[in-house]
Amino acid sequence: MLRFIKSLVSVKADNLAQEAVKALVTLDPEAATEAELKNMEQNLDKLGIELAKARQSYAKEQKEAEEIGALFNQRLAAAQKLEEQIAVEADEARRASLEASLDKLVTMLEDMKADVQREQDEAVDAKSFLDEVEQAYRAAGERLKTARSSLEKAAKDMKRAQMQQDQAKARADRASRMAGITKSVDSLSVALTAMNQKADDMKAKAESANMKAQLLTKSEAEKDDPNIAAALAQVSGKSLPGASASDRLKALGGGGVSSSDRLKALTQK
């Protein structure tokens, strides 16, 4: 559990560091470029130190492997020499002494064999590690050579992308404003249309009222022509202003009857 927590904290720290680097690059690309170049130079220096140590280690391991190998070969040659002497020695005492020495030497060779193999393996491993460090050092050096131009190009690309983003945002803002203006114009058109329709309705109602008033009002001919006026009066059962008693009597249906006749008619009843 503790190992998991440590790993989680490490991952979180790495993420925070990456976010900080991104923020720095966005705020100040030039400073970020110089910082990255400095970091690469420091890494190259560290690799250089590791390379020097690897070379020293390989030289040491290779020397030890060569020394123990040379000693092994020397002792092996001595053992073979003793073996040759034993083969031709006639004196039993001397022969026994040579065989004892050979036995000691062979035992030493048997014990050395594992050490010789170990030293050779260590030398091989040291050479392999040296090759890896040298390759890493050369690659880091090549990256550092092209890093400035690459970082400057990346900074320019980022600025260009930022400009494009700003331009796109400006176009979007203009489009939004135009949409608002268009909407306002559309609203104005709707209001104007409604007002025009209202005005047309009011005009139509006024014209209808005028037509009705004209229809119900006597024309000039009806007012000025006495014959038309009399005829209208007769059909409507009204007497004209200034009409005589005879005319009024005629209008009532008693026209042509004298007063005496009217009196007679009253006495006969």
C-alpha positions in Angstrom: 0.0 0.0 0.0 2.8 2.4 0.9 4.6 1.6 -2.4 1.4 2.4 -4.3 1.0 5.7 -2.5 4.6 6.6 -3.3 4.1 5.7 -6.9 0.8 7.7 -7.1 2.5 10.8 -5.5 5.4 10.4 -8.0 2.9 10.3 -10.9 1.0 13.3 -9.6 4.3 15.3 -9.2 5.3 14.4 -12.8 1.9 15.6 -14.1 2.2 18.8 -12.2 5.6 19.4 -13.6 4.4 18.8 -17.1 1.5 21.2 -16.6 3.9 23.8 -15.3 6.2 23.4 -18.3 3.2 23.8 -20.7 2.1 26.9 -18.9 5.6 28.4 -19.1 5.8 27.5 -22.8 2.5 29.3 -23.4 3.4 32.4 -21.4 7.0 32.8 -22.6 8.1 30.6 -25.5 11.6 32.2 -25.7 12.3 31.6 -22.0 11.0 28.1 -22.3 13.3 27.5 -25.3 16.4 28.7 -23.3 15.3 26.6 -20.3 14.9 23.5 -22.5 18.4 24.1 -24.1 19.9 24.5 -20.7 18.3 21.3 -19.4 19.5 19.4 -22.5 23.1 20.8 -21.9 22.9 19.6 -18.3 21.7 16.2 -19.4 24.6 16.0 -21.9 27.0 16.9 -19.1 25.6 14.2 -16.9 25.9 11.7 -19.8 29.5 12.9 -20.3 30.3 12.1 -16.7 28.6 8.7 -17.0 30.6 8.1 -20.2 33.9 8.9 -18.5 33.0 6.6 -15.6 32.0 3.8 -18.0 35.3 4.1 -19.9 37.2 4.0 -16.6 35.2 1.0 -15.5 35.7 -0.8 -18.7 39.5 -0.1 -18.7 39.7 -1.5 -15.2 37.7 -4.6 -15.9 39.5 -5.3 -19.2 42.9 -4.9 -17.4 41.9 -7.3 -14.6 40.5 -9.8 -17.2 43.8 -9.6 -19.2 46.0 -9.9 -16.1 44.2 -12.9 -14.6 44.0 -14.4 -18.1 47.8 -13.9 -18.5 48.4 -15.4 -15.1 46.2 -18.4 -15.9 48.0 -19.0 -19.2 51.4 -18.6 -17.4 50.5 -21.2 -14.8 49.0 -23.4 -17.4 52.2 -23.3 -19.4 54.2 -24.0 -16.2 51.9 -27.0 -15.5 52.5 -28.3 -19.0 56.3 -27.8 -18.5 56.2 -29.8 -15.2 54.2 -32.5 -17.0 57.0 -32.7 -19.7 59.7 -32.9 -17.0 57.8 -35.7 -15.2 57.6 -37.7 -18.4 61.4 -37.8 -18.8 62.4 -37.8 -15.2 64.1 -41.1 -14.1 64.8 -40.3 -10.5 61.9 -41.4 -8.4 62.3 -38.8 -5.7 62.7 -36.0 -8.2 59.7 -37.3 -10.1 57.5 -37.5 -7.0 58.5 -33.9 -6.2 57.5 -32.7 -9.7 54.2 -34.6 -9.5 53.4 -32.9 -6.2 54.2 -29.5 -7.7 52.1 -30.3 -10.7 49.2 -31.3 -8.5 49.4 -28.0 -6.6 49.5 -26.1 -9.9 46.6 -27.9 -11.5 44.5 -27.2 -8.3 45.4 -23.6 -8.6 44.3 -23.6 -12.3 41.1 -25.3 -11.5 40.3 -22.7 -8.8 41.3 -19.8 -11.1 39.1 -20.9 -14.0 35.9 -19.6 -12.5 37.6 -16.3 -11.6 39.0 -15.9 -15.1 35.5 -16.5 -16.6 34.0 -14.0 -14.2 36.6 -11.3 -15.0 36.0 -11.8 -18.7 32.2 -11.6 -18.3 32.6 -8.4 -16.2 34.8 -6.9 -19.0 32.2 -7.8 -21.6 29.4 -6.2 -19.5 31.5 -3.1 -19.0 32.1 -2.8 -22.7 28.4 -3.3 -23.5 27.5 -0.6 -21.0 30.2 1.7 -22.4 28.8 1.3 -25.9 25.3 2.2 -24.7 26.5 5.3 -22.9 28.5 6.4 -25.9 25.5 5.9 -28.1 23.3 7.9 -25.8 25.9 10.6 -25.5 26.3 11.0 -29.3 22.5 11.0 -29.7 22.1 13.7 -27.0 24.8 15.8 -28.7 23.1 15.6 -32.0 19.8 16.6 -30.5 21.4 19.5 -28.8 22.9 20.6 -32.1 19.5 20.8 -33.7 17.5 21.6 -30.6 17.7 25.4 -30.9 16.4 25.5 -34.5 13.8 22.9 -33.7 12.6 24.7 -30.6 12.6 28.1 -32.4 10.5 26.5 -35.2 8.1 25.0 -32.6 7.8 28.5 -31.0 7.0 30.1 -34.4 4.5 27.4 -35.1 2.9 28.0 -31.7 2.7 31.7 -32.4 1.2 31.1 -35.8 -1.3 28.7 -34.3 -2.2 31.3 -31.6 -2.7 34.0 -34.3 -4.9 31.6 -36.3 -6.9 30.9 -33.1 -7.3 34.6 -32.4 -8.4 35.3 -36.0 -10.9 32.5 -35.8 -12.2 33.9 -32.6 -12.5 37.3 -34.1 -14.4 35.9 -37.0 -16.7 34.1 -34.7 -17.3 37.3 -32.7 -18.0 39.2 -35.9 -20.4 36.5 -37.0 -22.1 36.6 -33.6 -22.5 40.4 -33.8 -23.8 40.2 -37.4 -26.3 37.5 -36.2 -27.5 39.9 -33.5 -27.8 42.8 -36.0 -29.7 40.5 -38.4 -32.0 39.4 -35.6 -32.6 43.1 -34.6 -33.3 43.9 -38.3 -35.7 41.0 -38.5 -37.4 42.2 -35.3 -37.7 45.7 -36.7 -39.2 44.3 -39.9 -41.8 42.4 -37.9 -42.7 45.4 -35.9 -42.8 47.6 -39.1 -45.0 45.1 -40.8 -47.4 45.0 -37.8 -47.5 48.8 -37.7 -48.2 48.9 -41.5 -51.0 46.4 -41.1 -52.5 48.3 -38.2 -52.4 51.5 -40.3 -54.0 49.8 -43.2 -56.8 48.5 -41.0 -57.3 51.9 -39.5 -57.4 53.5 -43.0 -59.9 50.9 -44.1 -62.2 51.5 -41.1 -62.0 55.3 -41.7 -62.8 54.9 -45.3 -65.7 52.6 -44.4 -67.0 55.3 -42.0 -66.7 58.0 -44.6 -68.6 55.9 -47.1 -71.3 55.3 -44.6 -71.5 59.0 -43.7 -71.7 59.9 -47.4 -74.4 57.3 -47.9 -76.6 58.6 -45.1 -76.0 62.3 -45.8 -78.3 64.1 -48.4 -76.5 65.0 -51.6 -76.3 68.6 -52.8 -78.9 67.9 -55.5 -81.4 66.8 -52.8 -80.7 69.9 -50.8 -80.8 72.5 -53.7 -83.5 71.1 -56.0 -87.0 72.0 -54.7 -88.7 69.4 -56.8 -86.4 66.6 -55.6 -86.9 67.9 -52.0 -90.7 67.9 -52.4 -90.8 64.5 -53.9 -88.7 63.1 -51.1 -90.9 64.9 -48.6 -94.0 63.4 -50.1 -92.7 59.8 -50.1 -91.4 60.2 -46.6 -94.6 61.7 -45.3 -93.0 65.0 -44.2 -94.0 68.5 -45.1 -91.6 70.9 -46.5 -90.7 74.0 -44.5 -92.7 77.0 -45.6 -95.5 74.9 -47.3 -99.0 76.5 -47.4 -102.0 75.2 -45.5 -103.4 73.9 -48.8 -100.3 72.0 -49.5 -100.2 70.7 -46.1 -103.8 69.6 -46.4 -103.1 67.9 -49.7 -100.3 66.1 -48.0 -102.7 64.8 -45.4 -105.0 63.6 -48.1 -107.7 66.3 -47.9 -106.5 68.4 -50.7 -109.3 70.1 -52.8 -112.0 70.2 -50.1 -113.3 73.7 -49.1 -114.0 74.8 -45.7 -117.8 74.9 -46.3 -117.8 71.4 -47.6 -115.9 70.3 -44.6 -118.6 72.1 -42.4 -121.4 70.4 -44.2 -119.8 67.1 -43.8 -119.6 67.8 -40.1 -123.3 68.8 -39.7 -124.6 65.9 -41.6 -123.2 63.5 -39.2 
